[in-house]
Amino acid sequence: MTVTGGTGALRPRKFLVVADGSPESRVALRYVARRAQHTGGRVTLLGVAEPGDIQQWRGVEEIMRDEAHAEAESLVHAAAKLVNELTGILSELVVLYGRRTDCLKDLIAADKDISILVLAAATSKDGPGLLVSTFVASADHAIPVTIVPGGLTDEAIDALA
């Protein structure tokens, strides 16, 4: 499926998923890969290097920031590899530094080609997870949000998408 851009030109639908290494992220990632494959869409993977809670000396803080960035890059590359192995699609990779919800909102605002945000709900008793709670409770984002049950098996996802 294609969508019309600001210039009126048709472009493939662009799916956004957060690659954070969680079981829910893996479910959302597989769902996005299969949806993009079946609809001729594109995949954007967001990795977030989150700041630590404790303010350290400048040198220690910079090392912690670099380590967080390296970990986010590693997660995004692993997710891109999985998408490519499943579908042959080459994903767009984005790594940002900051709070996950802020980075996600900023990316959606900055990239007008993103058509759909896909999240998977957590399966714990603590609720659906921070991102799902934030994006379901807020109506200030300009794109649809698809929530996938976090407990889906690979076979169930493949049958859905």
TORLOGU-96387 format. One record per atom (N, C-alpha, C, O, CB): x negated, y negated, z negated. Coordinates in steps of 0.001 Angstrom, whole numbers, plus 500000, padded with zeros to 6 digits. Glycine has a CB too. Layout:
! residues N
XYZ
...
***
This chain:
! residues 161
499162501171500000
500000500000500000
499115498763500000
498033498756499413
500955500003498792
499580497743500651
498828496502500702
499665495384500114
500891495474500047
498407496169502144
498996494344499695
499671493171499153
499206491954499926
498138491964500538
499392493006497631
500013490906499896
499664489692500604
498833488801499705
499194488562498552
500920488960501087
497725488309500228
496863487411499469
497309485975499625
498301485695500299
495414487558499908
496585485071499010
496905483656499057
496875483092500467
497540482093500739
495955482893498190
496119483710501377
496040483236502752
497070483906503640
497131483628504837
494656483470503307
497881484787503068
498863485514503844
498305486798504438
499054487577505028
499393484641504933
497004487033504295
496383488231504838
496701489435503964
496838489319502746
494867488045504961
496814490586504603
497064491811503853
495749492357503329
494732492330504022
497782492862504728
495779492853502099
494596493451501513
495046494645500663
496179494678500184
493792492406500659
494166495610500482
494538496763499656
494804496352498213
494184495423497694
493437497826499700
495733497055497576
496020496820496158
494762497103495346
494054498080495593
497209497710495666
494495496236494375
493307496384493531
493760496714492110
494451495927491462
492426495084493552
493354497901491639
493678498371490301
492531498029489355
491363498189489709
493957499896490301
492862497559488157
491856497235487144
492013498184485967
493123498420485490
491982495755486680
490903498721485506
490888499577484322
489654499230483490
488595498905484026
490893501097484717
489815499307482170
488704499059481247
487986500382481014
488599501377480630
489206498439479889
486682500377481252
485866501577481060
485122501433479733
484061500812479667
484862501788482258
485695502018478677
485061501885477363
484652503219476750
484192503262475609
485990501176476423
484816504299477495
484396505604477015
485382506305476104
485134507437475691
483127505467476313
486496505662475780
487492506280474905
488291507331475686
488335507286476915
488443505202474308
488923508276474978
489771509246475677
490890508565476473
491258509028477552
490376510227474675
491424507470475938
492485506753476644
491952506123477929
492626506114478959
493098505673475737
490745505603477849
490130505001479032
489937506039480129
490127505746481310
488786504359478672
489564507236479740
489367508311480719
490677508660481411
490696508901482618
488782509560480041
491780508687480651
493095508967481231
493483507856482211
493916508134483329
494168509108480116
493328506603481790
493655505466482663
492775505480483907
493245505186485007
493485504128481905
491509505818483738
490572505861484856
490986506905485897
490993506619487094
489162506158484348
491325508091485450
491732509141486390
493023508741487097
493167508950488301
491916510493485657
493965508162486344
495219507717486943
494948506664488029
495492506743489130
496164507145485856
494106505688487705
493771504635488671
493094505232489902
493425504868491031
492856503573488022
492159506134489691
491457506755490817
492451507443491751
492388507270492968
490408507770490310
493350508207491188
494330508935492009
495324507990492683
495674508193493846
495087509952491150
495783506958491966
496711505981492571
496031505245493718
496620505075494785
497212504963491509
494803504811493502
494073504104494555
493855505024495758
493978504596496906
492715503584494023
493537506267495490
493325507242496559
494588507424497394
494527507442498624
492882508587495974
495723507557496731
496980507832497444
497618506602498064
498487506726498927
497960508464496510
497204505425497640
497811504201498182
496830503380499020
497178502302499500
498347503344497047
495615503880499196
494616503123499939
494122501907499178
493695500921499778
495178502693501263
494182501979497853
493807500846497014
492329500807496681
491542501653497105
494595500872495750
491985499794495908
490620499594495424
490622499699493905
491668499587493265
490050498216495887
489440499915493337
489300500080491892
488276499083491365
487163498982491880
488884501531491537
488675498348490326
487742497484489604
487602498029488193
488598498254487504
488227495991489590
486375498239487768
486083498762486439
485476497658485595
484495497029485993
485134499983486514
486057497423484432
485552496410483518
484877497066482323
485477497881481622
486684495488483053
483633496702482105
482916497088480899
482718495834480069
482408494770480604
481549497777481230
482898495962478760
482781494801477891
481703495045476846
481737496033476113
484128494484477216
480751494131476794
479725494136475749
480251493227474648
480242492003474776
478300493651476293
480706493842473575
481319493064472495
480274492588471499
479342493320471169
482383493892471777
480435491350471018
479491490833470027
479651491569468702
480740492030468362
479692489322469825
478562491670467966
478616492275466642
479332491359465662
479479490163465915
477207492592466139
479771491913464558
480497491142463552
479572490302462668
479989489274462133
481315492075462687
478336490730462517
477418490064461593
476499489140462372
475906489542463373
476593491097460783
476384487924461919
475453486985462528
474051487291462007
473805487242460802
475860485507462223
473167487595462891
471795487949462531
470859486804462916
471281485780463452
471361489274463229
469602487007462629
468606486080463139
468684486099464654
469089487100465245
467174486446462640
468310485036465266
468443484877466713
467827486050467487
468451486566468414
467791483572467151
466626486473467124
465967487572467835
466734488874467715
466890489596468700
464563487764467312
467215489183466515
467976490410466292
469309490332467036
469758491318467620
468209490647464774
469933489165467012
471210488974467691
471064489188469203
471930489798469830
471761487568467402
469976488687469783
469730488869471217
469499490340471553
469973490820472583
468522488032471664
468783491050470704
468555492483470932
469878493230470876
470143494091471714
467563493062469887
470714492904469890
472019493556469770
472890493262470992
473607494140471471
472733493096468485
472830492044471489
473600491663472677
473113492449473898
473922492950474679
473485490135472937
471793492555474060
471231493314475174
471624494788475100
471943495401476119
469709493179475191
471601495355473893
471987496749473721
473460496958474043
473822497953474670
471693497206472301
474309496030473619
475744496122473913
475976496027475414
476817496740475962
476531495008473176
475238495156476076
475375495013477527
474929496288478246
475590496740479181
474555493807478028
473820496860477813
473325498103478417
474320499242478234
474531500040479147
471971498491477810
474928499316477059
475928500363476809
477154500163477695
477669501129478259
476344500372475322
477628498929477825
478786498638478687
478466498976480136
479308499534480841
479199497151478566
477256498645480589
476842498982481955
476829500493482159
477277500991483192
475452498395482259
476320501210481183
476261502662481274
477659503266481389
477881504173482191
475539503237480060
478591502767480594
479971503263480642
480629502965481991
481343503808482534
480796502639479511
480391501776482524
480973501395483811
480390502258484931
481120502705485815
480723499897484100
479080502491484893
478463503321485931
478963504765485863
479192505390486898
476936503290485797
479131505295484656
479664506652484510
481093506725485037
481467507703485684
479616507099483035
481890505699484764
483268505658485267
483287505563486786
484094506224487440
484031504472484655
482410504749487348
482337504609488802
481942505931489464
482444506285490531
481335503508489181
481047506635488816
480631507943489338
481816508901489363
482009509624490341
479483508534488487
482605508911488300
483780509786488244
484788509419489329
485308510301490012
484444509706486860
485068508136489496
486005507696490537
485508508143491905
486283508647492717
486183506156490506
484219507959492157
483661508329493446
483716509840493673
484027510292494775
482227507836493553
483415510623492632
483465512080492761
484886512571493011
485093513504493786
482901512742491507
485866511948492360
487261512363492520
487855511952493859
488653512685494443
488096511787491408
487462510773494348
488196510173495462
487344509684496632
487869509454497722
488980509044494956
486049509523496422
485208508940497458
485248507421497464
484611506797498312
485623509457498799
485980506814496542
486112505358496464
484912504773495726
484498505280494684
487434504959495755
484363503699496284
483305502946495601
483971501823494811
484631500958495386
482245502372496625
483797501840493509
484448500880492629
483672499574492550
482456499536492740
484612501468491243
484403498510492266
483787497233491926
483481497281490434
484340497667489642
484722496007492295
482272496897490041
481852496971488643
481708495566488074
481076494697488675
480523497751488507
482303495359486907
482222494072486228
481848494332484776
482492495138484104
483570493279486334
480806493653484284
480423493740482875
480434492326482319
479740491442482820
479010494420482691
481232492123481275
481349490816480641
480992490920479169
481050491999478581
482767490250480812
480624489795478579
480270489749477169
481323488955476423
481661487837476812
478867489134476963
481849489542475335
482835488853474511
483818489842473917
483595491053473935
483577487794475327
484912489306473391
485983490173472868
486704490828474043
486957490183475060
486993489358471981
487028492092473901
487619492869474995
488884492222475561
489029492106476778
487939494272474515
489791491803474690
491036491209475188
490763489902475930
491375489637476965
492014490961474026
489852489087475411
489514487823476072
488882488063477438
489233487400478415
488565487001475195
487953489008477505
487290489313478772
488286489823479807
488208489465480983
486184490345478557
489204490645479371
490215491189480270
491112490077480810
491375490017482011
491058492251479549
491575489206479933
492403488072480364
491632487150481300
492180486682482298
492902487282479149
490369486886480986
489544486012481827
489342486602483217
489419485882484212
488186485767481166
489086487902483294
488878488546484591
490154488506485431
490107488222486628
488416490002484399
491283488787484804
492553488744485536
492820487334486060
493289487164487186
493717489207484632
492525486338485251
492732484950485684
491769484562486808
492139483806487706
492558483992484497
490551485070486762
489527484677487738
489637485427489065
489328484865490116
488156484902487153
490069486681489030
490104487508490242
491545487662490708
492268488533490226
489461488902489987
491950486839491623
493332486835492122
493656488060492974
494819488280493313
493583485578492933
492645488865493328
492897490083494096
493357491247493230
493873492236493750
491655490478494846
493177491145491913
493616492229491031
495135492255491028
495786491254490730
493055492052489578
495693493422491367
497141493573491497
497797494182490269
498903493798489889
497455494416492690
497103495139489649
497702495896488551
496628496234487514
495532496674487860
498381497192489080
496959496024486248
496125496475485132
496694497798484650
497893497904484389
496077495412483967
495844498803484532
496282500111484042
495597500395482718
494371500365482618
495974501234485074
496404500672481707
495921501031480377
496562502357479975
497639502701480464
496244499907479330
495915503087479102
496500504301478542
496723504074477061
495869503519476369
495589505545478790
497875504507476582
498208504360475173
497437505378474337
497261506525474746
499722504522474957
496988504952473183
496304505854472256
497289506891471740
498498506659471723
495671505068471077
496771508014471330
497627509096470847
497653509203469327
498284510108468781
497170510403471430
496979508296468645
496923508357467184
498192507764466567
498996507124467245
495678507612466661
498348507996465257
499491507445464526
499344505947464275
500286505297463821
499663508173463200
498168505398464570
497898503984464317
498518503056465353
498405501836465232
496419503754464270
499156503602466348
499776502780467375
499123502989468722
498215503809468859
499711501323466993
499585502244469727
499127502482471095
497736501957471413
497206502247472486
500081501876472032
497139501202470519
495815500632470757
495882499131470957
496925498580471307
495170501283471964
494752498478470729
494696497019470773
495071496449472135
495876495522472217
493318496552470398
494496496993473202
494776496436474525
496235496612474911
496860495679475414
493885497085475569
496779497793474683
498186498028475011
499066497095474192
499966496456474737
498578499506474755
498817497009472899
499618496125472042
499530494674472498
500540493970472536
499161496237470587
498337494231472839
498133492842473262
498855492546474562
499524491519474678
496647492546473419
498731493432475544
499300493145476850
500791493443476943
501470492891477808
498574493924477890
501307494286476090
502751494520476062
503450493380475335
504530492953475744
503075495867475385
502844492887474266
503449491824473461
503374490463474143
504142489560473812
502772491751472108
502457490310475089
502236489008475726
502799489003477133
502649489969477881
500741488662475755
503441487919477480
503965487770478832
503177486719479601
503636486239480637
505450487398478795
502001486356479110
501253485283479751
500231485762480783
499345485001481171
500556484482478708
500344487006481227
499464487481482287
500254487541483591
501471487727483583
498861488875481934
499559487384484692
500218487198485976
500322488466486821
500699488392487990
499496486161486747
499997489620486253
500058490861487021
500813491924486231
500895491847485006
498637491356487376
501365492919486931
502009494026486222
500991494844485432
499818494928485796
502754494930487211
501467495439484350
500646496313483520
501302497690483515
502475497826483165
500487495745482059
500548498694483900
501021500071483862
500435500732482624
499221500718482421
500627500851485161
501298501310481799
500853502021480596
501021503521480850
502125503997481115
501667501561479317
499934504241480767
499933505677480985
499830506364479619
499031505932478787
498758506107481934
500610507416479363
500464508135478094
499050508683477947
498551509358478847
501489509279477998
498415508405476841
497030508786476625
496779510271476485
495632510710476573
496534508118475434
497816511053476272
497641512487476093
497816513312477354
497847514540477283
498585512965475079
497932512667478504
498122513415479745
496886514237480100
495754513801479896
498458512461480887
497120515412480626
496024516255481120
495624515801482511
496357515057483163
496431517752481135
494466516246482964
494033515935484322
495056516425485337
495350515729486309
492662516560484606
495597517615485116
496573518184486050
497845517337486091
498413517118487160
496914519634485656
498288516865484934
499487516024484884
499255514699485599
500131514207486310
499905515769483430
498080514130485407
497758512860486079
497717513076487587
498281512284488342
496396512289485575
497069514120488023
496973514398489460
498356514595490075
498588514192491215
496106515642489710
499275515209489336
500628515411489838
501422514115489888
502286513951490749
501352516419488981
501134513176488956
501839511897488919
501414510937490013
502240510327490692
501633511249487595
500121510821490163
499572509792491047
499665510218492449
499254509484493346
498149509472490712
***
